[in-house]
Amino acid sequence: VQLQASGGGLVQAGGSLRLSCAASGQTFSRYVMGWFRQAPGKEREFVAAIKWSDGSTYYADSVKGRFTISRDNAKNTVYLQMNSLRPEDMAVYYCNALYSREQFSWGQGTLVTVSS
């Protein structure tokens, strides 16, 4: 299973980006799918998650109210809408199953750069 995250880029502080994540050869229907991020020199951290079965969402405090996670069942794709971006949001963003026991191999992620 290969997770492909996309949609990153360079944005000014206060701007928005929408990330997408799809998987080849795997449906997300029984998973809680999450977005994670890793800034240079820091550990990977949880950002947001969505329970595929009922759409329940979970957010890190640092992004609550600014980021929105969603899913498209037909496309088997999970999204992360990021608004009001801050320099501290700059990181490589990854998607994966939330629970470590269910996680797939980590893909390359997508780089989000926020200029101040």
C-alpha positions as CSV (number, residue, x, y, z in Angstrom):
1,V,0.0,0.0,0.0
2,Q,1.4,3.4,-1.0
3,L,0.0,6.5,0.6
4,Q,0.3,9.6,-1.7
5,A,0.0,13.0,0.0
6,S,-0.2,16.0,-2.2
7,G,-1.2,19.7,-2.2
8,G,1.6,21.2,-0.3
9,G,3.4,24.3,-1.4
10,L,4.5,27.8,-0.4
11,V,2.0,30.1,1.1
12,Q,2.1,33.4,3.0
13,A,1.1,33.5,6.6
14,G,-2.6,33.7,6.8
15,G,-3.1,31.8,3.6
16,S,-4.7,28.5,2.9
17,L,-3.8,25.1,1.4
18,R,-5.7,21.9,0.8
19,L,-3.9,18.6,1.1
20,S,-5.1,15.4,-0.3
21,C,-4.2,11.8,0.4
22,A,-5.1,8.7,-1.5
23,A,-3.8,5.1,-1.4
24,S,-3.2,2.6,-4.1
25,G,-4.6,-0.8,-3.4
26,Q,-6.3,0.0,-0.1
27,T,-9.6,1.4,0.9
28,F,-9.8,3.5,4.1
29,S,-13.3,2.4,5.0
30,R,-12.5,0.6,8.2
31,Y,-9.8,3.0,9.4
32,V,-9.4,6.2,11.4
33,M,-7.3,8.2,9.0
34,G,-5.0,10.9,10.2
35,W,-2.8,13.7,9.1
36,F,0.6,14.1,10.8
37,R,3.4,16.6,10.3
38,Q,7.1,16.7,11.0
39,A,9.0,20.0,11.2
40,P,12.8,20.1,10.8
41,G,14.4,18.8,13.9
42,K,11.2,17.8,15.6
43,E,9.3,14.6,16.1
44,R,6.3,13.7,13.9
45,E,3.1,14.9,15.5
46,F,-0.6,14.3,15.2
47,V,-2.6,17.0,13.4
48,A,-6.1,15.7,12.7
49,A,-8.0,12.5,12.1
50,I,-11.3,11.3,10.8
51,K,-13.2,8.1,11.5
52,W,-14.1,6.9,8.1
53,S,-17.2,5.1,9.1
54,D,-19.1,8.0,10.6
55,G,-17.0,11.1,9.9
56,S,-16.1,11.9,13.5
57,T,-13.1,14.2,13.6
58,Y,-10.3,14.9,16.0
59,Y,-7.8,17.7,16.0
60,A,-4.7,18.8,17.8
61,D,-5.2,21.9,19.9
62,S,-2.7,23.8,17.8
63,V,-4.8,23.5,14.6
64,K,-8.3,23.4,16.0
65,G,-10.5,26.0,14.4
66,R,-8.1,26.5,11.5
67,F,-7.8,23.1,9.9
68,T,-10.6,20.8,8.7
69,I,-10.2,17.2,7.9
70,S,-12.7,15.5,5.5
71,R,-13.1,12.5,3.3
72,D,-14.5,11.5,0.0
73,N,-15.8,7.9,0.1
74,A,-16.1,7.6,-3.6
75,K,-12.6,8.8,-4.2
76,N,-11.1,7.0,-1.2
77,T,-9.4,10.3,-0.4
78,V,-8.8,12.2,2.8
79,Y,-8.3,15.9,2.8
80,L,-6.9,18.5,5.1
81,Q,-8.1,22.1,4.5
82,M,-5.6,24.4,6.2
83,N,-6.6,28.0,6.8
84,S,-5.0,30.9,8.6
85,L,-1.6,29.2,8.2
86,R,1.2,30.2,10.5
87,P,5.0,29.9,10.2
88,E,4.8,27.2,12.9
89,D,2.6,25.1,10.6
90,M,5.5,24.7,8.2
91,A,6.4,21.0,8.0
92,V,6.2,17.9,5.9
93,Y,2.6,16.6,6.1
94,Y,1.8,12.9,6.0
95,C,-1.3,10.9,6.1
96,N,-1.7,7.5,7.6
97,A,-3.9,5.4,9.8
98,L,-4.2,7.0,13.2
99,Y,-3.5,3.9,15.3
100,S,0.1,2.6,15.0
101,R,-1.0,-1.0,14.9
102,E,-2.8,-0.3,11.6
103,Q,-0.4,2.1,10.0
104,F,0.9,1.6,6.5
105,S,4.4,2.5,5.3
106,W,4.9,6.2,5.5
107,G,4.9,7.9,2.2
108,Q,7.1,10.9,1.2
109,G,4.6,13.4,2.5
110,T,4.0,16.8,1.1
111,L,5.9,19.9,2.1
112,V,4.1,23.0,3.4
113,T,6.1,26.1,3.6
114,V,4.7,29.2,5.3
115,S,6.4,32.5,4.8
116,S,6.0,35.3,7.4
